Amino acid sequence: MSKSLKVLVACEFSGVVRRAFASRGHDAWSCDLLPSEDRSNKHIVGDVRDHLHDGWDLLIVCHPPCTRLCRSGRRWLSGPGYMTPPKKLPTGRTWDSMKAEFAEGVDLFVTCWRAPIDRVAIENPEMHDIAKRHMPADLPKPHIVQPFWFGHPEYKATGWYLRGLPRLVETNRLPEPERGSDEWKRWNRVWRMSRSANRGHERSRFFPSMAEAMADQWPGDPDSVTIPVSEPIQTQLFAHEAAA
């Protein structure tokens, strides 16, 4: 086995990824605002940004808040011009709260990407154009994988932004079911979930088979990692700040 690494798995309460790395002899910890479901003593309850300077070899950010950064969230940030209120906001939300949520998502992503850690993997969908304008210049396009590439019968395109890590190689691609069949509907479980208080919680559960592939493929040789240099991101998040 390759050298044991000190691994931080952020935005994970289930412990799935942490356990996959721990089972291979790595010193793996998880971190989330929620307590760990498995009550592990290797789980940090708190903001991952407070723990990025603790000597980690590998940072994996599994489910950071992406609602305002992903393409599906752009309509809520797109009135006339750039970053202006849309004609209609989600029920119960204000424009100020939407801006704050967007800024928080940007800060979390960029802070983790710039962490002083050799290997970084951040899970996030393809970003919309507004979000991209606030990302580091060295951010690559996301590496998109599917759970069924790793033996899990489900559709959920998962984007990985990788620094110092290779792209995941599929390990057990399953044949896809016929579109519209009952099996196909089961594979689309994530997208067919009814709205509820626990919907986001359940959708953020990680796939064990993909976690196993990550634990097998991402450790490697820490001395061979090349760290790209990040450029400063734009600090002006909103159009009105230009005139302030």
Buried (B, 14 or more C-beta within 10 A) or exposed (E): EEEBBBBBBBBBBBBBBBBBBBEBBBBBBBBBEEEBBBEBEBBBEEBBBEBBEEEBBBBBBBBBBBBBBBEEBBEBBBBEEEBEBBEEEEEEEEBEEBBEBBBEBBBBBBEBBBBEBBBBBBBBBBBBEBBEBBBBEEBEEBBEBBBBBBBBBBBBEBBBBBBBBEEBEBBEEBEEBEEEEEEEEEBBBBEEEEEEEEEEEEEBBBBBBBBBBBBBBBBBEBEEBEEEEBEEBEEEBBEEEEEE
